Every structure is written in structure tokens, then in C-alpha cells.
Amino acid sequence: MRATRRWALTEAAAVAGFAILIGLAFTATIAAALILVVVALVIGGLIYRSETRIIRRRLAVMAQPFPAEWAQQLGKIVPYYATLAPAERERFQHLVAIFLDEKPIHGIGCTIDDTTRLLVAASATIPVFAFPAWEYATLRKVLIRPEAFDATFQDRQQQETMALGMVGASGLFDGVMILSLPDLYAGFAPNAGKHNVGIHEFSHLIDQNNGAIDGIPASLPRECLQPWTTLVHDHLAHHRGDDAGIPAYGYTNEAEFFAVASEYFFQSPEEMARRDPELYALLEQIFQQRLLGKGLRRMGKKRTEGDGHSG
């Protein structure tokens, strides 16, 4: 938020300064020059307010007390949140509250409640928790369906053809995420294993943030690009799922490999680290999070406290 404010202030000052310089070149009197300066400053102020509008709204959201029942629900049904230190829990709550304020979540053919919305927001927050300035810029809304669905959005019929979730990338569904209600809940159940459809679909959005859903996520450090692409191609070429424990759907293509591996990373990090330490280490770099051992989840500078089908 500080960076956005600095940018907005710089932009406003630059516009106001340029307007003053141009105007003074054509102004003959002191009175006219003073009026010009006032007008330029007003314009700069309006630009600053416009550019920082979203920050002010987010600060207002963060200033509101996080509902106690929401915090209780997160602690009860989101294992990731339950393991966080108190200061990190507060930051998680802020990110959840901002997501819920900015991204509409609607039930289609079903009724959804606050718990459902919290699970969607938690799914969005977990993979980007180390990136406080992250924006799901392409996401317009999330739709919840009562069952898994096929390409024509019919409800559950033949299980092997059903999708648990999808992210639209064009046409009517551009910027729309669709999730199956029971499968969203299943991803946070004690027996979920490696699967979490919410994390899967938000991983696709992380992948898309650099322009395409191609299995090369926007958060991938430059120095990890070659090791990551080499590992993915090796997995896909030799179908190493039995050794690494990656569910079969991850071998559909590079994009699904990243999304399925992301689920696995957050759901069963101990198993991934044991069965495929190279993959685990690269995902640590991609998400900038350490999920094993004690200490903070974020990597880098130390902080002080203050086989289901999914598209």
C-alpha cells in the first residue's frame, strides 16, 4: 500500500508540476499564475484521491473488527490458518476480509453462507499469503454450484467427466471462477489428502497473472525458471506420479501440473518433501512459504509479530 501511495503522489505531483510549467509559459499576470497554481494543485489532489481510492477502502475494511465467529470458523475448518502465529492470523483475516469485500461470491442453484464464502477467501489467501500486495486482477466473481458439473454446466452425471471447478479465460466466463460446493468443503475436510479444489483454481489465477495459464506462474523467481521447466517436462515425459505421489490429473498438461502440485504442496507438504524434495523446494520458492518445521511461513526477511478433475 505504501508503494501505491508513493506512486500516486508522484503521478499527482508530476501532472500538477507539468501543468504549472506549461501554464506559466502562457500566463502574463501574477493573479493568473496564482489561479493556475491552485487549479493544478486541485487536479493533482483529485488524481491522488482517485489513485488511492482502493487503498482507503481497504484500510477501512481492515479497521473493522473481524467477526469473532469468522475467526472461530477459520480456526476450526482451515488447518493452514490454525497453525499461524497470532500476528499472522490477523494478517490472514485482513486478506480474507479484503477479498470478501472486493470479489462477489454467488450461489447458482444453491444457497451459500458465510462459511462457504470464508472457504473461498481462504483458498484465495493461502497461496499468496507471502505476497501482501498480490492482486487477483483478472477475477471478477466466484460462482458456487451445488454439484460437480460438465462442460455444459449440467449437474453430476458421469463422475469421470465432471469438473470440480474452473476458471474462465474468455467470452462470457472471462474472469469468472466456478466451484462445486461439496468439493470446496471436501478440500478442507480432515480426510482431504492432497486435494483442495479452491487452492487448485486460485493457483490457475496465479499462473494466469503473467498473461497465460501455461504452468509458469507469475510468482516464479527468474533463477528458478530453468529448473522448474526442466522438472515439469521431466515429470510429464516420464509420468513420475507414482514416485512423487502426484495425482494423475496433474499429468494432463503443464498448467494442470502446477495447479495439482500446488494443492499437494499446501495439503500434504510432508509427503511431498519426502517423495519429491526437488519439487517441494521449487514450490517453496514459487510461493515463498516454508510449510515444514517451526517458525514463520514466509520466507526471506524475518518478520516480527505485532484424483478429482478440476479445470
Buried (B, 14 or more C-beta within 10 A) or exposed (E): BEEBEEEBBEBBBEBBEEBBEEBEEEBEEEEEBEEBBEBBBEBBEEBBEEBBEBBEEBEEBBEEEBEEEBBEBBBEBBEBBEEBEEEBBBBBBBBBBBBBBBBEBEBEEBEBEEBBBBBBBBBBBBBBBBBEEBEBEBBBEBBBBBBBBEEEBEEBEEEEEBBBBBBBBEEEBEBBBBBBBBBBBBBBEEEBBBBBBBBBBBBBBBBBBEEEBEBBBBBBEEEBEEBBBEBBEEBBEEEBBEEBBBBEBBBBEBBBBBBBBBBBBBBBBEBBBEBBEEBBBBBBBBBBBBBEEEEBBBBEEEEEEEEBBBB
